[in-house]
Amino acid sequence: MTIHPKVLEVTDRIRARSEKARGLYLDRLAAASEAGPRRASLACGNQAHGFAACGPGDKAVLKGDISPNLGIITAYNDMLSAHQPYETYPELIRQAAREVGGVAQVAGGVPAMCDGVTQGQTGMELSLFSRDAIAMSAAIGLSHNTYDAAVFLGICDKIVPGLLIAALSFGHLPAVFIPAGPMTSGLPNSEKARIRQLYAEGKATRADLLEAESASYHGPGTCTFYGTANTNQMLMEIMGLHLPGSSFVNPNTPLRDALTKAAAKRALAITALGNEFTPIGEIIDEKAVVNGVVGLNATGGSTNHTLHLVAMAKAAGIQLTWDDFSDLSDVVPLLTRVYPNGLADVNHFHAAGGMSFLIRELLQAGLLHEDVKTVWGAGLSGYTVEPKIDEAGVIAWREGATTSLDEKVLAPVSKAFQASGGLKVLEGNLGRSVIKVSAVKVDRHVIEAPARVFHTQDALLAAFKAGELTEDFIAVIRFQGPRANGMPELHKLTPTLAVLQDRGLRVALVTDGRMSGASGKVPAAIHVTPEAAAGGAIGKVRDGDMVRLDAVTGTLEVLVDPATFTARELAVADMTGNEFGLGRELFAMFRANAAPAELGAGVF
C-alpha cells in the first residue's frame, strides 16, 4: 500500500512543526508511565477512601496492586437523547471488569448540554466553552490517580472533544471511548427541513413544526443527521479509539450491550499491568490526527471539527492548521451522502457498509495511514471488520462489506460523489474562514453581492419578517465569535436563508460565528478570524459594500478601495447583554481568554 503523496506531505509538515511540543508531551507521558500502577503510589488512607463504598469482592481486589482498576468518565443525563442510554452502562462495565478480574468505578461525571435544545437560545452561548469545562471536569475525576485505564462515555458535539482533551492530559493511561449509537430512523431529515422552511415562510403552524420535529427526534440515541455528534463517532473509530464497527449500532440492543462490555474488557487488557500496554498518548499521534482529517473530508463531516480537531491535537502536543484540512480536502474524495449532504441518515450509512467499508476504501486508495496504534491493536486494517452477535450473546468480528450495499449513500473511491471533500479555507481582506461546500450546488460556490450587516441572528430574522430581504445579498453577521459571546451556532438562520435561496436570490453568509455540520445548501463562510470583537476586518464592513465569497479560488473579499477600507473605524457593539443570565457570568474568563477560531477557540 502506497500512501498518497499529499497525505504524506501534510503528515510530515505537521510532524516538523510539532516536533518540540510533541517531544515535551511524550517525555511527560513516559515519566508518568514509569511510575507504575496508580494505586501503588497512594498512601493507605488514600486507598481506603478510594474503595470505601465498594462491595467486599471489589474491595479485596483493590487492596492488591496486580488487578486493574478502570475509571469511568460519564456524560450521562436523561435529557439528551444520545446520552440517555448511558444510564445503564456503568453496571455493564462493572460486570465486564469483574469477569476479567478487575474493578470498575465511576470516576466522575461531566456536563452534557444538548445543542438541539439550546439552538437559537441564550444557552447556546455556553456551548463551545462547555468543551473546555468538560475537559476540566473529566480531569478532576481522573485526578484521584487510582486508575490503570479509563473509559469515556460521550457522544455529542462538545462532549467527545472535551473528553478526548482530558484523556490526552492523562496520556499515560489507556483509554477507550464507548458510544451509545444513533436513534432509529424517524421522519426523514429532508421532510423535517421542508416543514422548517414552510414554518419560516408562515405556511406551517407551530403545531405542524413540533409534530415534525418530534417525529424526527423521537427516541434514545444520537440525532440521525450527519452533524457534529455523528462526526465525533466517525472520528473516534477512524482514529482508533472505538472498538471496530461500534460507532453506529443502535441503543438498547443486545449487540450494543455486548460491545459496551467488550470495550471495558479491552480497556483492562491494555493497561501497564498486562502485555499490551497502549496509552492513549501514543495512539493519538500525527498519523492518527491526519486520519481523522481524512475521515472528516471523506464523509463531509462537521465544520465544528476545524475547531475541535485543532484543540484535540494540541492536547497531544500536535499543531494542526486549517491549511492542513484544506490541502487534504483537495485529494480526499467525498464518499458519503448523508443528510444534510444527501437524503440518507446515519443508519442508512451503517447498513450500506458503514465504517468498515469506508476505512477499507480509504486504505486501499492510500489516503489513510495504516501503520498506527489503536485500542484494538496495531494497524488500522483491523477496523475493516464488523461485530456480530450470536444467539448465545457471544460477540465476534468478521470481515466487513467489500462492496457498498447502497452506492447512493456510500460510494467506493472509484465512484466518489465528488473529487474533493468540500472543506476549504477562504482568505482575503476580511480575514480567514472555512467553508463546507459538499452540500452546496456548484453554481453557488461563488457569490458576489452587497452586504447586509447584522450584529445578531435575530436582527436578520426580523428583517426577513419585515419583507426587507428581496434582493441578492451576503449576510454579514458579526460579534458572534468566542470573545464576543462564546461563538454560538447560528442554525436558526438556516431555514430563512434557504427560503430566500429557493426564491431565486443569490445569498450567502459571512460570520465570525459557527454554523457546524448541518449548514446545508447555503454557502457560509464561517469562523471568520480575527473576529469582530478582537478588531477583525469583518468589523469594518458596511451595508452595501460588495462582498465576494469564492469557494473556487478560496478568497473572501470586500470589494472596497483598500485605502478607504483600511481607514474605516471598527464597528462597536454593545455586548453587555451577553454577560449575564443562564450562567453566562460564570464564563466571563473564557470569553476574555479565548483563542482565535483557527487555534481552536478554547482557553487551553
C-alpha positions in Angstrom: 0.0 0.0 0.0 1.5 3.3 -1.1 0.5 6.4 0.9 -0.8 9.3 -1.2 2.0 12.0 -1.6 -0.2 14.8 -0.4 -1.2 12.8 2.7 2.4 12.1 3.4 3.4 15.7 2.8 0.8 17.1 5.2 1.7 14.5 7.8 5.4 15.3 7.5 4.9 19.1 7.9 2.6 18.6 10.9 5.3 16.4 12.5 8.0 19.0 11.7 6.1 22.0 13.2 5.1 19.9 16.2 8.5 18.4 17.0 9.2 20.4 20.1 5.7 20.4 21.6 5.2 16.7 20.8 8.6 15.8 22.3 7.8 17.5 25.5 4.4 15.8 25.6 5.9 12.3 25.1 8.6 13.0 27.8 5.8 13.8 30.3 3.9 10.7 29.2 6.9 8.5 29.7 7.7 9.9 33.1 4.1 9.2 34.2 4.1 5.7 32.8 7.3 4.8 34.6 5.6 5.5 38.0 3.8 2.1 37.6 0.3 1.2 38.6 -1.6 4.1 40.0 -2.7 2.7 43.3 0.9 1.7 44.3 1.7 5.3 44.9 -1.2 6.0 47.2 -1.0 6.0 50.9 -3.2 3.6 52.8 -5.6 6.4 53.8 -5.9 7.5 50.2 -6.6 3.9 49.1 -9.2 3.4 51.9 -11.1 6.4 50.8 -11.0 5.2 47.2 -12.7 1.9 47.8 -14.7 2.6 51.0 -18.0 2.3 49.2 -17.1 -0.8 47.2 -18.5 -4.2 47.9 -16.4 -6.9 49.6 -15.3 -8.5 46.4 -14.2 -5.3 44.7 -12.6 -4.0 47.8 -10.5 -7.2 48.2 -9.3 -6.8 44.6 -8.4 -3.2 45.0 -6.3 -3.9 48.1 -3.8 -5.5 45.8 -1.6 -4.0 43.1 -1.9 -6.6 40.4 -5.5 -6.2 39.3 -6.6 -3.2 37.2 -9.0 -0.5 38.2 -11.0 1.0 35.4 -12.2 4.6 35.8 -15.5 5.5 34.1 -16.0 9.1 33.0 -19.6 9.5 32.1 -21.6 12.3 30.3 -24.9 10.6 31.2 -28.1 12.6 31.6 -31.6 11.7 30.5 -32.5 15.0 28.9 -30.0 14.5 26.0 -31.4 11.6 23.8 -27.9 10.5 22.7 -26.7 10.2 26.3 -29.8 8.7 28.0 -28.7 5.1 27.2 -25.6 5.7 29.3 -27.7 5.3 32.4 -27.2 1.6 32.5 -23.6 1.5 31.2 -21.7 1.7 34.5 -23.2 -1.6 35.8 -22.5 -3.3 32.5 -18.9 -2.1 32.7 -18.6 -3.2 36.3 -19.8 -6.7 35.3 -17.4 -6.9 32.5 -14.5 -5.8 34.7 -15.3 -8.5 37.3 -15.4 -11.1 34.6 -11.7 -10.5 33.8 -10.6 -10.0 37.4 -10.7 -6.2 37.5 -12.8 -3.4 39.1 -14.6 -0.5 37.5 -15.7 2.7 39.3 -17.4 5.8 38.1 -14.6 8.3 38.4 -16.7 11.3 37.6 -19.5 12.9 35.5 -19.2 15.7 33.1 -21.8 18.2 31.8 -23.5 17.4 28.6 -25.6 20.1 27.0 -27.8 19.4 24.0 -27.2 21.9 21.2 -30.6 20.8 19.8 -32.3 22.3 22.8 -30.2 25.4 23.0 -30.1 26.1 19.3 -31.0 29.8 18.8 -31.4 30.2 22.5 -29.3 32.1 25.1 -27.8 28.9 26.5 -26.0 28.2 23.2 -23.5 30.9 24.2 -22.1 28.4 26.7 -22.0 25.5 24.2 -18.5 25.9 22.7 -16.9 26.7 26.1 -18.5 23.6 27.6 -15.9 21.6 25.7 -13.2 23.0 27.9 -15.3 22.8 31.0 -15.9 19.1 30.2 -12.2 18.5 29.8 -11.6 20.1 33.2 -14.4 18.1 34.8 -13.1 14.8 33.4 -9.6 15.7 34.6 -10.9 16.2 38.2 -12.4 12.7 38.0 -9.2 11.1 37.0 -7.0 13.2 39.3 -7.6 10.7 42.2 -4.8 8.8 40.5 -6.2 5.4 41.3 -7.0 4.1 37.8 -5.0 1.9 35.4 -7.2 2.8 32.4 -10.3 4.8 31.7 -13.4 4.5 29.5 -15.2 7.6 28.3 -19.0 7.7 27.8 -19.8 10.6 25.4 -21.4 11.2 22.1 -22.3 14.7 21.2 -21.0 18.0 19.9 -18.5 19.4 22.5 -18.6 16.4 24.7 -16.3 14.0 22.8 -13.7 16.7 22.1 -13.7 17.7 25.7 -13.3 14.1 26.9 -10.5 13.5 24.4 -8.7 16.6 25.6 -8.9 15.3 29.1 -7.9 11.8 28.1 -4.8 13.2 26.4 -3.9 15.2 29.5 -3.7 11.7 31.2 -1.9 10.4 28.1 -0.1 7.7 30.1 -3.4 5.9 30.7 -5.1 3.6 28.2 -8.5 5.0 27.2 -11.4 3.5 25.2 -14.3 5.6 24.0 -17.7 3.9 24.2 -20.6 5.1 22.0 -24.3 4.6 22.6 -25.3 4.7 18.9 -27.9 6.6 16.8 -31.7 6.6 17.4 -33.6 4.5 14.9 -34.7 6.3 11.7 -37.8 8.5 12.1 -39.2 11.3 9.9 -36.8 11.7 7.1 -34.4 14.7 7.6 -35.4 16.1 4.2 -39.0 16.2 5.3 -38.1 17.8 8.6 -36.2 20.5 6.7 -39.2 21.1 4.3 -41.5 21.7 7.3 -39.0 24.1 8.8 -38.9 26.1 5.6 -42.6 26.2 5.4 -42.8 27.4 9.0 -40.2 30.1 8.3 -42.5 31.3 5.4 -45.6 31.3 7.6 -47.1 28.4 5.7 -47.0 25.9 8.5 -48.2 26.3 12.1 -46.1 25.8 15.3 -48.1 22.6 15.9 -47.1 21.3 12.4 -43.5 22.1 13.2 -43.5 20.5 16.6 -45.1 17.4 15.2 -42.4 17.1 12.5 -39.6 17.7 14.9 -40.9 15.2 17.4 -41.3 12.6 14.6 -37.6 13.2 13.7 -36.1 13.3 17.2 -38.2 10.5 18.6 -36.2 8.2 20.9 -33.0 7.3 22.6 -29.8 7.8 20.6 -27.9 10.3 18.5 -29.8 12.5 16.1 -29.6 10.7 12.7 -28.4 13.5 10.5 -24.6 13.8 10.0 -23.8 16.7 12.2 -21.1 17.1 14.9 -22.3 14.2 17.1 -22.1 11.6 14.5 -18.9 13.1 13.0 -17.5 12.6 16.5 -18.3 8.9 16.3 -16.7 8.5 12.9 -13.6 10.2 14.2 -13.3 8.1 17.3 -13.4 5.0 15.2 -11.1 6.1 12.4 -8.6 7.4 14.9 -8.6 4.0 16.7 -10.4 4.8 20.0 -13.6 2.8 19.5 -13.9 -0.9 19.0 -14.2 -1.7 15.3 -17.7 -1.2 13.9 -19.2 0.1 17.1 -20.0 3.7 16.3 -23.4 3.3 14.7 -25.1 0.4 16.4 -28.5 1.4 17.8 -29.0 1.8 21.6 -30.7 -0.8 23.7 -29.9 -3.8 21.5 -28.0 -7.0 22.5 -25.1 -6.1 20.2 -24.9 -2.6 21.7 -24.6 -4.0 25.3 -22.2 -6.7 24.1 -20.0 -4.0 22.6 -20.0 -2.0 25.8 -18.8 -4.9 27.8 -16.2 -5.8 25.2 -14.9 -2.2 25.3 -14.5 -2.4 29.1 -12.6 -5.6 28.8 -10.4 -4.3 26.1 -9.5 -1.2 28.2 -8.4 -3.6 31.0 -6.4 -5.7 28.6 -4.2 -2.8 27.5 -3.1 -1.4 30.9 0.5 -1.4 32.1 -0.3 -4.5 34.2 -0.5 -6.6 31.1 1.5 -7.3 27.9 -0.4 -5.0 25.5 0.2 -1.6 27.2 -1.3 1.1 24.9 -1.5 4.5 26.4 -3.8 6.9 24.6 -1.0 9.5 24.2 0.8 7.1 21.9 -2.3 6.3 19.9 -3.1 9.9 19.1 0.0 10.9 17.1 0.4 12.9 13.8 -0.7 10.0 11.7 -3.9 9.4 13.7 -4.7 13.2 13.5 -4.3 13.1 9.7 -6.5 10.0 9.6 -9.1 12.0 11.4 -9.0 14.9 9.0 -9.2 12.5 6.0 -12.3 10.9 7.5 -13.8 14.3 8.1 -13.3 15.2 4.4 -14.4 11.8 3.0 -17.7 11.9 4.9 -18.5 15.6 4.6 -18.3 15.9 8.3 -19.0 18.8 10.7 -17.1 22.1 10.3 -17.0 22.3 14.1 -14.1 20.0 13.8 -12.0 22.7 12.2 -12.1 24.0 15.8 -12.2 20.7 17.8 -9.6 18.7 16.0 -7.2 21.6 16.3 -7.8 21.7 20.1 -7.7 17.9 20.5 -4.4 17.7 18.5 -2.9 20.4 20.7 -3.6 18.4 23.8 -1.2 15.8 22.4 1.4 18.3 21.5 0.4 18.3 17.8 0.0 21.6 15.8 -2.8 21.2 13.3 -3.8 24.1 11.0 -6.7 25.0 8.7 -4.4 24.7 5.7 -3.9 21.0 6.6 -7.7 20.5 6.4 -7.9 22.3 3.1 -4.9 20.6 1.5 -6.2 17.1 2.5 -9.7 18.1 1.2 -8.2 18.7 -2.2 -7.2 15.0 -2.6 -9.7 13.2 -0.4 -12.9 12.3 -2.4 -16.4 12.6 -0.9 -17.7 9.0 -0.3 -20.9 9.6 1.6 -24.3 11.2 1.1 -25.8 11.6 4.5 -28.2 14.5 5.4 -27.6 17.4 5.0 -25.3 16.3 2.3 -27.9 13.8 0.9 -31.2 12.2 1.8 -30.0 9.3 3.9 -29.3 9.2 7.6 -26.5 7.5 9.5 -28.5 4.3 9.9 -28.5 4.0 6.1 -24.8 4.7 6.1 -24.2 1.9 8.6 -26.4 -0.5 6.7 -24.6 0.3 3.4 -21.3 -0.9 4.8 -20.5 1.8 7.3 -17.1 2.4 8.8 -15.5 -0.9 7.8 -16.2 -0.2 4.1 -15.2 3.5 4.4 -11.9 2.6 6.1 -11.1 -0.2 3.6 -11.7 2.1 0.6 -9.5 4.9 2.0 -6.8 2.5 3.0 -6.7 0.9 -0.5 -6.5 4.4 -2.0 -3.5 5.3 0.1 -5.4 8.0 1.9 -5.1 6.7 5.4 -2.1 5.7 7.5 -2.4 2.0 8.2 0.7 1.9 10.5 -0.9 3.3 13.6 -1.6 2.1 17.1 -5.3 1.7 18.1 -7.1 0.3 21.1 -7.8 -2.8 19.0 -4.1 -3.4 18.3 -1.6 -2.3 15.7 -2.7 -1.3 12.2 -5.9 0.5 11.0 -6.7 -2.5 8.8 -8.1 -4.1 12.0 -11.0 -1.7 11.5 -12.2 -3.3 8.3 -14.2 -5.8 10.3 -17.7 -5.6 11.8 -19.1 -7.1 15.0 -21.9 -9.7 15.1 -23.6 -11.4 18.0 -24.9 -15.0 18.0 -28.0 -16.3 19.8 -25.9 -17.1 22.9 -24.9 -13.4 23.2 -21.3 -14.1 22.1 -19.7 -11.3 20.1 -17.3 -11.9 17.2 -15.8 -9.7 14.5 -15.8 -10.8 10.8 -14.8 -9.1 7.6 -16.9 -6.1 6.7 -18.6 -5.4 3.4 -16.2 -5.3 0.5 -18.7 -3.6 -1.8 -21.2 -0.9 -0.9 -24.7 -2.1 -0.3 -26.1 1.2 -1.4 -23.9 3.4 -3.6 -26.3 6.3 -3.4 -25.3 6.6 0.3 -21.8 5.1 0.5 -19.6 5.1 -2.6 -16.3 3.4 -3.4 -13.4 5.7 -4.3 -13.8 4.7 -8.0 -17.4 6.2 -7.9 -16.9 9.1 -5.5 -19.6 11.7 -5.3 -17.0 14.4 -5.9 -13.2 14.5 -6.1 -12.7 16.6 -3.0 -14.0 16.6 0.5 -15.6 20.1 0.3 -13.8 21.8 3.1 -11.9 24.9 2.0 -10.1 27.8 3.6 -11.1 31.2 2.4 -8.6 34.1 2.8 -8.7 37.8 1.9 -9.1 41.2 3.3 -11.9 40.0 5.6 -9.5 37.5 7.3 -9.5 33.7 7.2 -12.5 31.5 7.4 -13.7 28.0 6.4 -16.5 26.9 4.2 -18.1 23.5 3.6 -19.5 23.1 0.1 -20.2 19.4 -0.1 -24.0 20.2 0.1 -23.8 23.5 -1.9 -24.7 23.4 -5.6 -21.8 24.2 -7.9 -23.5 27.4 -9.2 -23.5 28.7 -5.6 -19.8 28.3 -4.9 -19.2 31.9 -5.9 -21.4 34.6 -4.6 -20.8 38.3 -5.2 -23.5 40.6 -3.7 -24.0 43.7 -1.5 -23.5 43.2 2.2 -26.4 43.3 4.7 -24.7 43.7 8.1 -26.3 42.4 11.4 -25.0 42.1 14.9 -27.3 39.3 15.9 -29.1 36.5 14.1 -32.4 37.8 15.4 -31.8 41.1 13.6 -31.6 39.2 10.3 -34.8 37.2 11.1 -36.6 40.5 11.9 -35.5 41.9 8.5 -36.8 38.8 6.8 -40.2 39.0 8.5 -40.5 42.7 7.6 -40.1 41.8 4.0 -36.8 43.7 3.6 -34.7 40.9 2.1 -35.9 40.9 -1.5 -32.6 41.2 -3.5 -29.3 39.4 -3.7 -27.2 39.9 -0.6 -24.4 38.5 1.6 -25.4 38.5 5.3 -22.5 39.6 7.4 -23.3 38.6 11.0 -20.5 39.7 13.3 -19.8 39.8 17.0 -20.6 36.1 17.2 -17.0 34.9 17.9 -15.7 33.3 21.1 -14.6 36.6 22.6 -17.9 38.3 21.8 -20.5 35.8 23.1 -18.9 32.4 23.1 -19.4 31.6 19.4 -22.9 30.1 19.3 -24.1 28.2 16.3 -26.4 30.1 14.0 -28.6 27.3 12.7 -31.7 29.5 13.5 -30.8 31.2 10.2 -30.6 28.1 8.0 -34.3 27.8 7.1 -34.7 31.5 6.4 -31.6 31.7 4.2 -32.7 28.5 2.4 -36.1 30.1 1.7 -34.5 33.1 0.2 -32.2 31.0 -1.9 -35.2 28.9 -3.1 -36.9 32.1 -4.1 -34.1 32.6 -6.6 -31.9 35.1 -4.7 -28.2 34.7 -4.6 -27.4 34.7 -0.9 -24.6 33.7 1.4 -23.5 34.1 5.0 -20.2 35.5 6.3 -19.8 35.3 10.1 -17.3 35.0 12.9 -19.7 32.6 14.5 -20.4 28.9 13.8 -22.7 27.0 11.6 -21.4 23.4 12.1 -22.2 20.2 10.2 -25.8 20.9 9.4 -25.2 24.2 7.5 -26.6 22.7 4.3 -27.1 24.2 0.9 -26.5 27.9 1.6 -22.8 29.0 1.1 -21.5 30.1 4.5 -18.0 31.5 5.3 -17.8 30.7 9.0 -15.3 31.1 11.8 -14.0 34.3 10.3 -10.8 35.3 12.2 -9.8 37.7 13.6 -13.3 38.1 14.9 -15.0 41.5 15.2 -14.6 41.7 19.0 -10.8 41.2 18.5 -10.5 44.0 15.9 -11.0 41.8 12.8 -11.7 43.4 9.5 -15.2 42.0 9.5 -15.9 44.8 11.9 -15.3 47.4 9.1 -17.9 46.1 6.6 -20.9 48.4 6.0 -24.3 47.8 4.4 -24.0 48.0 0.6 -20.3 47.0 0.4 -19.8 44.5 -2.4 -18.5 41.2 -0.9 -17.2 38.3 -2.9 -17.2 34.8 -1.5 -15.3 32.5 -3.8 -15.0 28.9 -2.8 -13.3 28.0 -6.1 -10.3 30.2 -5.7 -10.5 30.3 -1.9 -11.0 34.0 -1.4 -13.2 36.2 0.8 -13.0 39.8 -0.1 -14.9 43.1 0.5 -14.6 44.9 -2.9 -13.8 48.4 -1.5 -10.8 50.6 -2.2 -8.1 49.2 0.1 -7.1 52.6 1.5 -10.7 53.5 2.2 -11.4 50.2 3.8 -8.2 50.3 6.0 -9.1 53.8 7.2 -12.5 52.9 8.4 -13.4 52.8 12.1 -14.2 49.4 13.5 -17.8 48.9 14.5 -18.6 48.8 18.1 -21.3 46.5 19.6 -23.0 46.7 23.0 -22.3 43.2 24.3 -23.3 43.8 27.9 -26.4 41.7 27.2 -24.2 38.7 26.6 -22.6 38.8 30.0 -25.3 37.7 32.4 -28.1 35.2 32.6 -28.3 31.4 32.3 -24.8 31.1 33.7 -23.1 33.4 31.2 -21.5 35.4 34.0 -19.6 32.3 35.1 -17.9 32.1 31.7 -16.5 35.6 31.6 -13.0 34.4 32.0 -13.5 32.0 29.0 -14.7 34.9 26.7 -11.8 37.1 27.9 -9.1 34.5 27.2 -10.5 32.5 24.2 -8.1 31.7 21.5 -8.9 32.7 17.9 -11.0 30.2 15.9 -8.0 28.9 13.9 -6.3 27.9 17.1 -9.4 26.0 18.5 -11.4 28.9 20.1 -10.7 27.5 23.6 -8.8 28.6 26.7 -6.2 25.8 26.8 
